[in-house]
């Protein structure tokens, strides 16, 4: 039997400075992607923590020909760190986290309270910085959990592998995809890229961007009958796409719950999303535009097949094209993340549910089991390894404003995340009943 009291006491007594030393080490390295040109610096900074814990380290670089499939302006090698420690067990667990972060731009009148690439803690225990929640803070929780396991001489029930991966924020060919293809993902998959709140994800969305361009002919606006207005000739296509949007968003997953309807508050299962997000056309008001570009973002639920999703979009475009005078219509697809479905009845998912109950001191019915239209790079792992046993936890909350201005994480949530990891690794299921 595992005695949880000394474990929780050790975690509760963690000093701010110990946490912030790690935070500053990782947050202060700008791993914004694109371009993602600081992975070498990040790997050099984090490697000593695993070396001190007697992990074997291997660097795995994604080949250039695969990186060229990512339609983003990238710089530098895509170095992934694989840290492994054998504990003489039959079972493995693979923790997955990513090194990259989204840009730390200001939004409108919002400004960063503190420099985003200088981790800062305030009196209340809130820690600010780009990546504190997504996804460097959770990796810090994992390192601190492993240090406490080592200090207390606890015995994990798994051989442990930890993957620090590249390019999660842009998808297409993130490091975790290559590592899964090369056999580096072993055993239970534990992604630390979500939330510490009592939420179990049953499914996540895939992401498809569709670019549509109508081609017209420019002319003087005063002589518009000599031209073909590409913006106006996009309208019949827009009409058909809006019809398709209404049809798509009435669909629901067969068995994955979703968030309630925002207007009616009615409970519904996870639904796909169809968003017309960007339209660009014209340069001056006295010139008839000869091109118009539209970008659609399509969130795909696990019940859908990507080939069918693409085809129904092409069919809608063809219907609109038949009513348009555009000289040509060009369409391209960028499929950056596959959807993910989780089997909540699998043994390790049942175990993490018990862990959440213990750490957060709540009954199981207080744990929200749902799907969500966010995307995760472990969707590639599920697809490649054909598994539905994937744990998604983290150290942030839904109020951490990840990807936004003033991304923040609370010290108490870091500590709860540490407790979850230690208990999951070291306790047997009977310890949790």
N, C-alpha and C positions, 0 to 999 in steps of 0.2 A: 504493500500500500504506500502511495505517495502522500507525504504530509505537506499540504498546501500552505500551511501557516508560515513556515520560514521562507518559502518562495515568495509569497505575497509581501511579507515584511521586507525582504531584500529589495524587491521592486519598488515598494512604496518609499524606501529610504534613498532611492537614487537621487543624487544631487543635480541641481540645474546645470551646473558647470560641466558635469560629466556628459550630460545629454548635449549641451551646446558645443562642446569640443568636437563631437562628431558632426553636429549640424553644420558648424562653420566649415569643417573639412570638406563636406560634400556640397552644401548649398552654394558656397562661395566659388565653386567651379561652374562657369557658364556653359552648360551642355545643351543650349537651345538648338532645336532642330526645326527646319533647316538653319544652319548648315551641318550641325553636329560634328564640329571639328575639334572637340575637346575630350573625346573618349579616352585617348591615351593618357591625358592628365588625370582623368577620373579613375581609371583602372589603377594607375600608380598610387593614387591617394587612398583607395579603399583596400587594396591588396594586403597591406601590413596587418590590418585587423584580423583577416582570416589566417594569415601566416602565424600570428601570435596564438591562435587557437588550434594550431597544428592541422589546418586544412591543406590539402594538396591543390595547387592552383594550375590552371591551364588557360591560356588565351586562345580564343578561336575567332578568326577574322572571316567575315562574310566575303566570298569571292567578288571581285569587281564586276564580273558579268551578271551577277545577281543584283548587285547594287544598281546597275544601270537600268534595271527594270522599275526603279522608283522614280516617278516623274517629278522630282524635286531637286533644287540646286544644293547638292550635298558636297561636303569637303572632308577629306581625311579618311583614314581607314575605319572600318566598322568593327572595332575590337570588342568582343564579348568575354567576360570573365566567368570561368567555371570553377567553383570551389567545392571540393568533395572531402568528406571525412567519413571513414568507415568505423562503425561501432560494433562490428561483428554480428549484424542483424540480417535476417532474410529479406526484410522489406526496406525499400528506399522511399524517401520523400524528396521531391524537387521543389524548392522555393524559387519563384520567378519574380523578378523586379526589373525595372528599366532605368537606365541612366539618363535618358534624354528628358528635356522639359520643353513646354511650349514657350513662345516668346513672352517676355515680361513687359508688354506695352501698357500704356495708360489707356483708359476707355472714357472718352468724352471728358466730363469734368472730374472723373475719379482719378486720384493720384495715389501712388504707393506711399504708405506712411513711412517706410524705411527703404533703403536701397534693396531691390529684390534679390540681388546676389550677394547679400551680406546678412546671414541669418541673425535675427534679432528677437530676443525674448522680452516681454513686458511683465510688469508686476503681477498681473492676473494669471500668468502662466501660458499666455498665448505666444506662439512662435510664428514669426512672419518670414516669408522668403519664397521665391519661386522654386517649387519642388518639395516644400515641406510636407505636403500631403500627397502629391503626385509627381514622383514616386520615391523620393529620397528619404523622407521621414520614415516610411514603413521599413526600408532597408536598415535604417538606424535602429529601429525597434528590434529587428531580427538580430543584428550584431550584438546589441545589449542583452537580448535574451540568451544568446549563445555564451556570452561572457559570464552571465549568472549561472547557467547550467554548469559551466566549467568550474566556477568558484565554489559552488555548492556540491560539486562532485555528483551531479545527477546523471542518470543513465538514460539517454534517449532510446526509444523503441524502434528507431529507424537509422539506417545509414543516411547521411544528410548530403544533399547536393544543392548548391545555391548558384543561380544564374543571374548575373548582372548584364542586362541585354540592351541592345541598341535599337533606336528608331521606332519605338512603340507608338510614338505620337503621330507618325505619318503612315504607318502600315505598309501595305504592299509586300515588302520583304524585310520585316523586322528581324532582329537577331534571333529571337525565340523561334521563329519559323525555321531558320537554318539549323539551329541547334536541335530542334525536334527531328528534322529530316536526317541529321547526322547521328542520331541515337543518344544524345546527351540528356534527354529528359527521361528519367527513370522513376517508376513507382507512382505514388500519389503526387498529384500536381497541386501545389499550394501557391496561388497567385496572391501577392501582397499589394495588389493594385486597386483595391476598392475601399471599403469603409470598415471602421471598428464598431459601428452601430449594430444592433441586433437585427441584421438583415441577412438572409440567405438568398443568393441569386439562383433562380431556377433556369434562367435563360437570358441571353443578351443578344443584341442586334448585330447584323452585318451591315456594312456600309458600301453603297454604290453611288458614285457621282456620274451624272450624265451631262455631257456638253453637247448642245445643239446649236448649229449655226445656220442661219438663212443667208443666202447670197442674193443680192439685188444689183442695181446699177445706180451709181451716184449721178446727180445732176443738180443744177441750181434750183433752189426751192421755188423760185418764181417761174420756173419751167419744169415743174415736177412731173408733167405728163411725159417728159423724155426719159425719166428715170423709173426705177423699180425700188420702192421703199422697203428695205429689208426688215425694218422694225414692224411696219404695218403687215408685211407678209408673214411675220412670225405669229400674228394674232390667231389665225385659224388653227395653228399647231398648239398654241396656248390653250385655246378652247377645248381641244381634245384631251390635252394633258390634265386640265382641271376636271374633266369628266372622269378620267382614269383615277385621279387623286381621290375623288369621292368614293369611287368603287373600292380602291385599295384600302382606305382607312376604315371601311366597315368590317374588314376581315379581323378575325381573332384567332389566336392560337387555340388548339384543341385542349391543351392541358397545362399551359404556363400562365399563371395569373399575371395581371399587369396593374398599372396604376389606375385609380378610379377616373372616370370621365371628368374632366376639369369643369365642365358646365353643369352637368346633371348630378355629379358625384356618384353615379351608378357604377357598381363594380363591373369590371370587364377583364377579359384575358388580354395578354400582350398583343398589341396591334402593330402592324407595319406603319411607317410614316412616309409621306411623299411631299417633299417641300421644294417649291420653286424659290430658289435662294438668290440668284444673281442674274441680272440682265444688263447687257451693255450694248449701246448702239449710238452712232452719231458722234460728230465732233463739233459742229456749229449748226445753229438753227437755220441757216440759209443754204445748207447742203443736205440733199436727200441721202440718208445713210445707205451705204451699199452692203453693209454686213450687220447682223444682230446676233449676239451670243447669249444663250440662256444656259444656266447651270442648275440642275436638279439634284437634290440629295435624297436618296432613297434608303430608308432603314428597313432591313430585311429580317423577318423573324425566322426562327429555326424551322417552322412548318413550311416555309417557301423554298423553292428551288431557283437558283440564280439564273438558269437558262430561261425559265418561264418568266421571271421578272423582267429580264432584258427584252424578251420577245413581245410582251404586252406593251412595253414602252415603244418599241419600234412600230408596232401596229398602230398605236395612237398617233405617232408622228406621221405615218403614212396616210392616215385618214385626214389629218390636218394639211398635209402636203398637197393632197388632191384638191383642196379648196384654196390653196395659196398660189400666187403668181411668182413666187421666188424662183430664181434661175436654178438654184440648187439648194439642197438641205443636207448638211453634214452632221453626223452623229458619232460620238465616241463615248466609251465607257471606261471608268476607272474603279475597279473593285478592290478596295483597300483592306477590308476585314471581313471574314466569314462570320455568320452567327454562331452562337454557342448554346447548347442545351445541357443542363446539369441534372443528373439523377440524384434527387435528394434522398432516395432510399438506399443509396450505396453506403457501405460501412463507414468510410471516412467522413462522408457528409453527416451521417448520424452522429459521429464522434464530435465534429466541430460544433454541432448544435448543442451537445452536452457541455462542451467547453464554454460556449457563450452563456449558457444558463449559469454555470458555476461562477465565472468571472464577473458577470454583470448582475448576478443574484436575481434572476428573473425566471418565471416558468416558461416552458416551451411555447405556450400560446402567445407570449409577448414577442416572440421572434417572428419578424415579418418575412414570409417566404413569397418571393415575387420575381417576375422578369422585368427587364429594364431596357430601354432603347439606346443605352450606351454601348460602345464597342470596346473590345479587349483583344490584345494580341494572342491570348491563350486560346482564342477561337481557332487559330492555326494548329495549336497543339491538339485540340480535340479532333480536328479534321484529320490530321496526319496520323495520330495514334489511335484514332477511332475509340475515344473514351468519353464518357460523360461524368466521370468522377473527378471534378475539378473544383477545388475550394477557392473562393474569392473573398479575401478579407483585406485588412489594411489598418492604417492608423488615423486616417482622416475621418471626417463626417461629411454629410451632405451639405453642411454649412461652412465647410472649409474654403469655399470659393476657389477650388482648383480650376486652373485655366483662366481665372479672373484676376482683377487687381486685388492686392492684399491677400493673397493666398495665405492661409493660416492653419495652424494645428495646435491643439491644446496638450500641455504636458501630461495631463491626466489621461488623455487618450493614447498617448505614446505608452504610458505605463500599462493601461489595459491591454494594449496590443502585445506588449512584452509578456504579460501574464498568459494571454491566450496561446502564444507560441510555445512557451515553456510547458504549460499544462498539456497541450496537444502532443508535444514531442515526448513527454516523459510519463504521462499517466496512461494506465490501461482503461479500457472502457468500463470495467467494473469499478474502478476508482471513482468514476464520475456518476455512478448510479446511486 
